[in-house]
């Protein structure tokens, strides 16, 4: 159901992520979210970058 929404032209969810990091920086991203440092509220971790 959620995958159908962007195809139907509904708004995406990219705006929900405050930071995007590659997989090898996941531990740093978790710490950023935990400490709310640099305004980080939600981090998206990209595999394979």
PQR file of N, CA, C, O and H, with PARSE charges and radii, in Angstrom:
ATOM      1  N   UNK A   1       0.819  -1.186   0.000 -0.4000 1.5000
ATOM      2  CA  UNK A   1       0.000   0.000   0.000 -0.0000 2.0000
ATOM      3  C   UNK A   1       0.875   1.267   0.000  0.5500 1.7000
ATOM      4  O   UNK A   1       0.607   2.201  -0.757 -0.5500 1.4000
ATOM      5  N   UNK A   2       1.904   1.302   0.834 -0.4000 1.5000
ATOM      6  CA  UNK A   2       2.754   2.486   0.896 -0.0000 2.0000
ATOM      7  C   UNK A   2       3.527   2.716  -0.395  0.5500 1.7000
ATOM      8  O   UNK A   2       3.784   3.860  -0.771 -0.5500 1.4000
ATOM      9  H   UNK A   2       2.122   0.543   1.448  0.4000 1.0000
ATOM     10  N   UNK A   3       3.900   1.636  -1.074 -0.4000 1.5000
ATOM     11  CA  UNK A   3       4.633   1.782  -2.321 -0.0000 2.0000
ATOM     12  C   UNK A   3       3.754   2.320  -3.445  0.5500 1.7000
ATOM     13  O   UNK A   3       4.262   2.889  -4.411 -0.5500 1.4000
ATOM     14  H   UNK A   3       3.692   0.707  -0.768  0.4000 1.0000
ATOM     15  N   UNK A   4       2.457   2.145  -3.326 -0.4000 1.5000
ATOM     16  CA  UNK A   4       1.534   2.637  -4.346 -0.0000 2.0000
ATOM     17  C   UNK A   4       1.357   4.150  -4.275  0.5500 1.7000
ATOM     18  O   UNK A   4       1.023   4.773  -5.283 -0.5500 1.4000
ATOM     19  H   UNK A   4       2.044   1.682  -2.542  0.4000 1.0000
ATOM     20  N   UNK A   5       1.566   4.736  -3.139 -0.4000 1.5000
ATOM     21  CA  UNK A   5       1.313   6.177  -2.969 -0.0000 2.0000
ATOM     22  C   UNK A   5       2.170   7.058  -3.872  0.5500 1.7000
ATOM     23  O   UNK A   5       1.615   7.918  -4.556 -0.5500 1.4000
ATOM     24  H   UNK A   5       1.838   4.229  -2.320  0.4000 1.0000
ATOM     25  N   UNK A   6       3.496   6.890  -3.912 -0.4000 1.5000
ATOM     26  CA  UNK A   6       4.283   7.742  -4.823 -0.0000 2.0000
ATOM     27  C   UNK A   6       3.888   7.533  -6.285  0.5500 1.7000
ATOM     28  O   UNK A   6       3.880   8.484  -7.066 -0.5500 1.4000
ATOM     29  H   UNK A   6       3.947   6.192  -3.357  0.4000 1.0000
ATOM     30  N   UNK A   7       3.564   6.309  -6.653 -0.4000 1.5000
ATOM     31  CA  UNK A   7       3.158   6.034  -8.029 -0.0000 2.0000
ATOM     32  C   UNK A   7       1.857   6.752  -8.372  0.5500 1.7000
ATOM     33  O   UNK A   7       1.613   7.082  -9.532 -0.5500 1.4000
ATOM     34  H   UNK A   7       3.570   5.537  -6.018  0.4000 1.0000
ATOM     35  N   UNK A   8       1.031   6.991  -7.374 -0.4000 1.5000
ATOM     36  CA  UNK A   8      -0.233   7.685  -7.587 -0.0000 2.0000
ATOM     37  C   UNK A   8      -0.062   9.203  -7.538  0.5500 1.7000
ATOM     38  O   UNK A   8      -1.039   9.943  -7.657 -0.5500 1.4000
ATOM     39  H   UNK A   8       1.229   6.723  -6.431  0.4000 1.0000
ATOM     40  N   UNK A   9       1.174   9.667  -7.364 -0.4000 1.5000
ATOM     41  CA  UNK A   9       1.432  11.099  -7.339 -0.0000 2.0000
ATOM     42  C   UNK A   9       1.292  11.737  -5.980  0.5500 1.7000
ATOM     43  O   UNK A   9       1.353  12.961  -5.866 -0.5500 1.4000
ATOM     44  H   UNK A   9       1.967   9.067  -7.267  0.4000 1.0000
ATOM     45  N   UNK A  10       1.105  10.939  -4.944 -0.4000 1.5000
ATOM     46  CA  UNK A  10       1.017  11.496  -3.599 -0.0000 2.0000
ATOM     47  C   UNK A  10       2.406  11.906  -3.125  0.5500 1.7000
ATOM     48  O   UNK A  10       3.410  11.393  -3.621 -0.5500 1.4000
ATOM     49  H   UNK A  10       1.055   9.945  -5.036  0.4000 1.0000
ATOM     50  N   UNK A  11       2.467  12.816  -2.179 -0.4000 1.5000
ATOM     51  CA  UNK A  11       3.772  13.278  -1.686 -0.0000 2.0000
ATOM     52  C   UNK A  11       4.638  12.126  -1.181  0.5500 1.7000
ATOM     53  O   UNK A  11       4.137  11.148  -0.626 -0.5500 1.4000
ATOM     54  H   UNK A  11       1.652  13.233  -1.776  0.4000 1.0000
ATOM     55  N   UNK A  12       5.928  12.262  -1.381 -0.4000 1.5000
ATOM     56  CA  UNK A  12       6.869  11.256  -0.917 -0.0000 2.0000
ATOM     57  C   UNK A  12       7.210  11.428   0.542  0.5500 1.7000
ATOM     58  O   UNK A  12       6.606  12.239   1.244 -0.5500 1.4000
ATOM     59  H   UNK A  12       6.336  13.056  -1.832  0.4000 1.0000
ATOM     60  N   UNK A  13       8.178  10.662   0.994 -0.4000 1.5000
ATOM     61  CA  UNK A  13       8.576  10.717   2.397 -0.0000 2.0000
ATOM     62  C   UNK A  13       9.991  11.257   2.591  0.5500 1.7000
ATOM     63  O   UNK A  13      10.492  11.280   3.715 -0.5500 1.4000
ATOM     64  H   UNK A  13       8.669  10.003   0.424  0.4000 1.0000
ATOM     65  N   UNK A  14      10.638  11.692   1.515 -0.4000 1.5000
ATOM     66  CA  UNK A  14      12.020  12.157   1.609 -0.0000 2.0000
ATOM     67  C   UNK A  14      12.173  13.307   2.600  0.5500 1.7000
ATOM     68  O   UNK A  14      13.218  13.447   3.235 -0.5500 1.4000
ATOM     69  H   UNK A  14      10.231  11.674   0.602  0.4000 1.0000
ATOM     70  N   UNK A  15      11.144  14.122   2.732 -0.4000 1.5000
ATOM     71  CA  UNK A  15      11.219  15.272   3.635 -0.0000 2.0000
ATOM     72  C   UNK A  15      11.276  14.860   5.110  0.5500 1.7000
ATOM     73  O   UNK A  15      11.593  15.690   5.963 -0.5500 1.4000
ATOM     74  H   UNK A  15      10.295  14.009   2.216  0.4000 1.0000
ATOM     75  N   UNK A  16      10.982  13.620   5.421 -0.4000 1.5000
ATOM     76  CA  UNK A  16      10.994  13.164   6.812 -0.0000 2.0000
ATOM     77  C   UNK A  16      12.408  12.917   7.331  0.5500 1.7000
ATOM     78  O   UNK A  16      12.626  12.922   8.542 -0.5500 1.4000
ATOM     79  H   UNK A  16      10.725  12.946   4.729  0.4000 1.0000
ATOM     80  N   UNK A  17      13.359  12.704   6.448 -0.4000 1.5000
ATOM     81  CA  UNK A  17      14.746  12.446   6.862 -0.0000 2.0000
ATOM     82  C   UNK A  17      15.482  13.760   7.023  0.5500 1.7000
ATOM     83  O   UNK A  17      15.465  14.600   6.123 -0.5500 1.4000
ATOM     84  H   UNK A  17      13.182  12.700   5.464  0.4000 1.0000
ATOM     85  N   UNK A  18      16.123  13.940   8.156 -0.4000 1.5000
ATOM     86  CA  UNK A  18      16.917  15.157   8.348 -0.0000 2.0000
ATOM     87  C   UNK A  18      18.352  14.954   7.887  0.5500 1.7000
ATOM     88  O   UNK A  18      19.037  15.919   7.548 -0.5500 1.4000
ATOM     89  H   UNK A  18      16.137  13.257   8.887  0.4000 1.0000
ATOM     90  N   UNK A  19      18.813  13.710   7.870 -0.4000 1.5000
ATOM     91  CA  UNK A  19      20.172  13.394   7.444 -0.0000 2.0000
ATOM     92  C   UNK A  19      20.171  12.066   6.691  0.5500 1.7000
ATOM     93  O   UNK A  19      19.400  11.162   7.015 -0.5500 1.4000
ATOM     94  H   UNK A  19      18.256  12.926   8.146  0.4000 1.0000
ATOM     95  N   UNK A  20      21.029  11.955   5.698 -0.4000 1.5000
ATOM     96  CA  UNK A  20      21.199  10.720   4.945 -0.0000 2.0000
ATOM     97  C   UNK A  20      22.671  10.364   4.953  0.5500 1.7000
ATOM     98  O   UNK A  20      23.518  11.193   4.622 -0.5500 1.4000
ATOM     99  H   UNK A  20      21.656  12.688   5.435  0.4000 1.0000
ATOM    100  N   UNK A  21      22.979   9.124   5.332 -0.4000 1.5000
ATOM    101  CA  UNK A  21      24.376   8.701   5.449 -0.0000 2.0000
ATOM    102  C   UNK A  21      24.572   7.330   4.809  0.5500 1.7000
ATOM    103  O   UNK A  21      23.631   6.541   4.726 -0.5500 1.4000
ATOM    104  H   UNK A  21      22.291   8.450   5.600  0.4000 1.0000
ATOM    105  N   UNK A  22      25.800   7.046   4.354 -0.4000 1.5000
ATOM    106  CA  UNK A  22      26.077   5.702   3.837 -0.0000 2.0000
ATOM    107  C   UNK A  22      26.130   4.693   4.984  0.5500 1.7000
ATOM    108  O   UNK A  22      26.275   5.062   6.150 -0.5500 1.4000
ATOM    109  H   UNK A  22      26.565   7.687   4.422  0.4000 1.0000
ATOM    110  N   UNK A  23      26.010   3.425   4.633 -0.4000 1.5000
ATOM    111  CA  UNK A  23      25.957   2.350   5.619 -0.0000 2.0000
ATOM    112  C   UNK A  23      27.150   2.365   6.577  0.5500 1.7000
ATOM    113  O   UNK A  23      26.988   2.097   7.767 -0.5500 1.4000
ATOM    114  H   UNK A  23      25.893   3.125   3.686  0.4000 1.0000
ATOM    115  N   UNK A  24      28.331   2.672   6.074 -0.4000 1.5000
ATOM    116  CA  UNK A  24      29.507   2.638   6.945 -0.0000 2.0000
ATOM    117  C   UNK A  24      29.506   3.750   7.999  0.5500 1.7000
ATOM    118  O   UNK A  24      30.332   3.730   8.912 -0.5500 1.4000
ATOM    119  H   UNK A  24      28.463   2.889   5.107  0.4000 1.0000
ATOM    120  N   UNK A  25      28.601   4.706   7.887 -0.4000 1.5000
ATOM    121  CA  UNK A  25      28.487   5.765   8.893 -0.0000 2.0000
ATOM    122  C   UNK A  25      27.278   5.572   9.812  0.5500 1.7000
ATOM    123  O   UNK A  25      26.898   6.488  10.541 -0.5500 1.4000
ATOM    124  H   UNK A  25      27.930   4.723   7.145  0.4000 1.0000
ATOM    125  N   UNK A  26      26.677   4.384   9.777 -0.4000 1.5000
ATOM    126  CA  UNK A  26      25.491   4.106  10.585 -0.0000 2.0000
ATOM    127  C   UNK A  26      25.723   4.342  12.078  0.5500 1.7000
ATOM    128  O   UNK A  26      24.872   4.955  12.722 -0.5500 1.4000
ATOM    129  H   UNK A  26      26.986   3.640   9.185  0.4000 1.0000
ATOM    130  N   UNK A  27      26.839   3.884  12.658 -0.4000 1.5000
ATOM    131  CA  UNK A  27      27.033   4.141  14.096 -0.0000 2.0000
ATOM    132  C   UNK A  27      27.036   5.638  14.428  0.5500 1.7000
ATOM    133  O   UNK A  27      26.489   6.052  15.450 -0.5500 1.4000
ATOM    134  H   UNK A  27      27.530   3.386  12.135  0.4000 1.0000
ATOM    135  N   UNK A  28      27.651   6.437  13.566 -0.4000 1.5000
ATOM    136  CA  UNK A  28      27.679   7.887  13.781 -0.0000 2.0000
ATOM    137  C   UNK A  28      26.257   8.458  13.667  0.5500 1.7000
ATOM    138  O   UNK A  28      25.875   9.340  14.436 -0.5500 1.4000
ATOM    139  H   UNK A  28      28.096   6.100  12.736  0.4000 1.0000
ATOM    140  N   UNK A  29      25.484   7.951  12.712 -0.4000 1.5000
ATOM    141  CA  UNK A  29      24.112   8.426  12.533 -0.0000 2.0000
ATOM    142  C   UNK A  29      23.267   8.129  13.767  0.5500 1.7000
ATOM    143  O   UNK A  29      22.497   8.980  14.213 -0.5500 1.4000
ATOM    144  H   UNK A  29      25.794   7.234  12.088  0.4000 1.0000
ATOM    145  N   UNK A  30      23.407   6.934  14.315 -0.4000 1.5000
ATOM    146  CA  UNK A  30      22.649   6.594  15.528 -0.0000 2.0000
ATOM    147  C   UNK A  30      23.013   7.531  16.673  0.5500 1.7000
ATOM    148  O   UNK A  30      22.140   7.959  17.428 -0.5500 1.4000
ATOM    149  H   UNK A  30      24.032   6.243  13.953  0.4000 1.0000
ATOM    150  N   UNK A  31      24.286   7.848  16.805 -0.4000 1.5000
ATOM    151  CA  UNK A  31      24.707   8.773  17.862 -0.0000 2.0000
ATOM    152  C   UNK A  31      24.157  10.171  17.613  0.5500 1.7000
ATOM    153  O   UNK A  31      23.756  10.857  18.553 -0.5500 1.4000
ATOM    154  H   UNK A  31      24.995   7.501  16.192  0.4000 1.0000
ATOM    155  N   UNK A  32      24.135  10.598  16.352 -0.4000 1.5000
ATOM    156  CA  UNK A  32      23.593  11.917  16.023 -0.0000 2.0000
ATOM    157  C   UNK A  32      22.105  12.000  16.390  0.5500 1.7000
ATOM    158  O   UNK A  32      21.660  13.008  16.941 -0.5500 1.4000
ATOM    159  H   UNK A  32      24.461  10.041  15.588  0.4000 1.0000
ATOM    160  N   UNK A  33      21.343  10.954  16.090 -0.4000 1.5000
ATOM    161  CA  UNK A  33      19.923  10.943  16.419 -0.0000 2.0000
ATOM    162  C   UNK A  33      19.738  10.941  17.935  0.5500 1.7000
ATOM    163  O   UNK A  33      18.916  11.683  18.472 -0.5500 1.4000
ATOM    164  H   UNK A  33      21.704  10.136  15.643  0.4000 1.0000
ATOM    165  N   UNK A  34      20.502  10.111  18.603 -0.4000 1.5000
ATOM    166  CA  UNK A  34      20.388   9.999  20.060 -0.0000 2.0000
ATOM    167  C   UNK A  34      20.667  11.333  20.747  0.5500 1.7000
ATOM    168  O   UNK A  34      19.962  11.724  21.677 -0.5500 1.4000
ATOM    169  H   UNK A  34      21.170   9.508  18.167  0.4000 1.0000
ATOM    170  N   UNK A  35      21.711  12.029  20.274 -0.4000 1.5000
ATOM    171  CA  UNK A  35      22.109  13.297  20.887 -0.0000 2.0000
ATOM    172  C   UNK A  35      21.397  14.496  20.257  0.5500 1.7000
ATOM    173  O   UNK A  35      21.521  15.622  20.739 -0.5500 1.4000
ATOM    174  H   UNK A  35      22.284  11.711  19.518  0.4000 1.0000
ATOM    175  N   UNK A  36      20.650  14.246  19.175 -0.4000 1.5000
ATOM    176  CA  UNK A  36      19.999  15.324  18.425 -0.0000 2.0000
ATOM    177  C   UNK A  36      21.022  16.368  17.977  0.5500 1.7000
ATOM    178  O   UNK A  36      20.706  17.552  17.863 -0.5500 1.4000
ATOM    179  H   UNK A  36      20.550  13.331  18.783  0.4000 1.0000
ATOM    180  N   UNK A  37      22.241  15.918  17.726 -0.4000 1.5000
ATOM    181  CA  UNK A  37      23.279  16.842  17.286 -0.0000 2.0000
ATOM    182  C   UNK A  37      23.061  17.231  15.832  0.5500 1.7000
ATOM    183  O   UNK A  37      22.511  16.453  15.053 -0.5500 1.4000
ATOM    184  H   UNK A  37      22.497  14.956  17.817  0.4000 1.0000
ATOM    185  N   UNK A  38      23.482  18.411  15.474 -0.4000 1.5000
ATOM    186  CA  UNK A  38      23.363  18.937  14.118 -0.0000 2.0000
ATOM    187  C   UNK A  38      21.909  18.928  13.640  0.5500 1.7000
ATOM    188  O   UNK A  38      21.652  18.862  12.438 -0.5500 1.4000
ATOM    189  H   UNK A  38      23.928  19.043  16.107  0.4000 1.0000
ATOM    190  N   UNK A  39      20.964  18.994  14.571 -0.4000 1.5000
ATOM    191  CA  UNK A  39      19.552  18.997  14.212 -0.0000 2.0000
ATOM    192  C   UNK A  39      19.041  17.669  13.681  0.5500 1.7000
ATOM    193  O   UNK A  39      17.994  17.619  13.034 -0.5500 1.4000
ATOM    194  H   UNK A  39      21.173  19.048  15.548  0.4000 1.0000
ATOM    195  N   UNK A  40      19.762  16.606  13.946 -0.4000 1.5000
ATOM    196  CA  UNK A  40      19.408  15.276  13.419 -0.0000 2.0000
ATOM    197  C   UNK A  40      18.262  14.675  14.231  0.5500 1.7000
ATOM    198  O   UNK A  40      18.378  14.460  15.438 -0.5500 1.4000
ATOM    199  H   UNK A  40      20.611  16.646  14.471  0.4000 1.0000
ATOM    200  N   UNK A  41      17.154  14.411  13.541 -0.4000 1.5000
ATOM    201  CA  UNK A  41      15.991  13.786  14.172 -0.0000 2.0000
ATOM    202  C   UNK A  41      15.767  12.408  13.582  0.5500 1.7000
ATOM    203  O   UNK A  41      15.476  11.453  14.304 -0.5500 1.4000
ATOM    204  H   UNK A  41      17.059  14.585  12.561  0.4000 1.0000
ATOM    205  N   UNK A  42      15.904  12.305  12.257 -0.4000 1.5000
ATOM    206  CA  UNK A  42      15.732  11.015  11.565 -0.0000 2.0000
ATOM    207  C   UNK A  42      16.848  10.872  10.546  0.5500 1.7000
ATOM    208  O   UNK A  42      17.024  11.726   9.677 -0.5500 1.4000
ATOM    209  H   UNK A  42      16.140  13.080  11.671  0.4000 1.0000
ATOM    210  N   UNK A  43      17.581   9.809  10.659 -0.4000 1.5000
ATOM    211  CA  UNK A  43      18.662   9.542   9.707 -0.0000 2.0000
ATOM    212  C   UNK A  43      18.265   8.374   8.812  0.5500 1.7000
ATOM    213  O   UNK A  43      17.743   7.363   9.281 -0.5500 1.4000
ATOM    214  H   UNK A  43      17.438   9.116  11.365  0.4000 1.0000
ATOM    215  N   UNK A  44      18.516   8.529   7.535 -0.4000 1.5000
ATOM    216  CA  UNK A  44      18.302   7.450   6.574 -0.0000 2.0000
ATOM    217  C   UNK A  44      19.674   6.874   6.259  0.5500 1.7000
ATOM    218  O   UNK A  44      20.603   7.604   5.915 -0.5500 1.4000
ATOM    219  H   UNK A  44      18.940   9.351   7.154  0.4000 1.0000
ATOM    220  N   UNK A  45      19.789   5.567   6.380 -0.4000 1.5000
ATOM    221  CA  UNK A  45      21.066   4.886   6.118 -0.0000 2.0000
ATOM    222  C   UNK A  45      20.957   4.199   4.762  0.5500 1.7000
ATOM    223  O   UNK A  45      20.112   3.327   4.561 -0.5500 1.4000
ATOM    224  H   UNK A  45      19.034   4.973   6.659  0.4000 1.0000
ATOM    225  N   UNK A  46      21.824   4.603   3.834 -0.4000 1.5000
ATOM    226  CA  UNK A  46      21.813   4.078   2.475 -0.0000 2.0000
ATOM    227  C   UNK A  46      22.772   2.905   2.354  0.5500 1.7000
ATOM    228  O   UNK A  46      23.973   3.086   2.555 -0.5500 1.4000
ATOM    229  H   UNK A  46      22.511   5.312   3.997  0.4000 1.0000
ATOM    230  N   UNK A  47      22.298   1.734   2.040 -0.4000 1.5000
ATOM    231  CA  UNK A  47      23.206   0.597   1.810 -0.0000 2.0000
ATOM    232  C   UNK A  47      23.862   0.741   0.439  0.5500 1.7000
ATOM    233  O   UNK A  47      23.256   1.270  -0.493 -0.5500 1.4000
ATOM    234  H   UNK A  47      21.323   1.587   1.876  0.4000 1.0000
ATOM    235  N   UNK A  48      25.071   0.280   0.324 -0.4000 1.5000
ATOM    236  CA  UNK A  48      25.742   0.224  -0.958 -0.0000 2.0000
ATOM    237  C   UNK A  48      26.309   1.517  -1.488  0.5500 1.7000
ATOM    238  O   UNK A  48      26.696   1.563  -2.656 -0.5500 1.4000
ATOM    239  H   UNK A  48      25.564  -0.149   1.081  0.4000 1.0000
ATOM    240  N   UNK A  49      26.381   2.574  -0.693 -0.4000 1.5000
ATOM    241  CA  UNK A  49      26.991   3.826  -1.166 -0.0000 2.0000
ATOM    242  C   UNK A  49      28.438   3.894  -0.769  0.5500 1.7000
ATOM    243  O   UNK A  49      29.118   4.873  -1.078 -0.5500 1.4000
ATOM    244  H   UNK A  49      26.067   2.537   0.255  0.4000 1.0000
TER
END
